[in-house]
Amino acid sequence: GGLLMGNMYTMRPDLWGAIHCAVPLLDMKRYHTLLAGASWMAEYGDPDTDDWEFLQKFSPYH
């Protein structure tokens, strides 16, 4: 939910006065360095390869 909320807030800030992201995944360039991040690489892709071109399209931080 945090990744979705981060994207909605950065893509359409005009729709929101505020959002609540308790534990968001927002940095898709470095997510794989988090404790559980390596296990998400099969789902999201490897940001250190050509997958980054795709990942940066929905990385709220970038």
C-alpha positions in Angstrom: 0.0 0.0 0.0 2.8 2.4 0.7 4.3 2.2 -2.8 0.8 2.9 -4.3 0.2 5.8 -1.9 3.6 7.3 -2.7 2.9 7.1 -6.4 -0.5 8.6 -6.1 0.8 11.5 -4.0 3.7 12.3 -6.3 1.8 11.9 -9.6 -1.4 13.6 -8.5 -0.7 15.9 -5.5 -3.7 18.0 -6.5 -6.0 15.1 -5.3 -4.7 14.9 -1.8 -4.3 17.2 1.2 -2.3 14.5 3.0 -1.6 10.8 3.0 -0.6 8.4 5.6 2.2 5.9 4.8 3.2 4.1 7.9 5.9 1.8 6.4 6.2 2.8 2.7 8.5 1.4 0.0 9.4 4.6 -1.8 13.0 4.3 -3.0 13.0 1.7 -5.8 16.7 2.3 -6.6 17.9 1.1 -3.1 15.0 -1.1 -1.9 17.0 -4.3 -2.4 19.5 -3.2 0.3 16.7 -3.3 3.0 16.5 -6.3 5.3 13.8 -8.1 3.3 14.5 -6.2 0.0 16.4 -9.0 -1.7 13.4 -11.2 -1.4 11.3 -8.7 -3.4 13.7 -8.6 -6.4 11.8 -11.4 -8.1 8.6 -9.3 -8.0 10.0 -5.8 -8.7 13.3 -6.5 -10.6 16.9 -5.7 -10.0 17.6 -1.9 -9.8 21.3 -2.5 -10.6 20.5 -3.8 -14.1 18.4 -2.8 -17.1 15.3 -3.2 -14.8 16.0 0.3 -13.4 14.6 1.9 -16.5 11.3 0.3 -15.7 11.5 0.7 -11.9 12.2 4.4 -12.0 8.9 5.0 -13.7 7.0 4.1 -10.5 9.6 5.0 -7.9 8.0 7.9 -5.9 11.5 9.0 -4.6 12.9 9.4 -8.1 
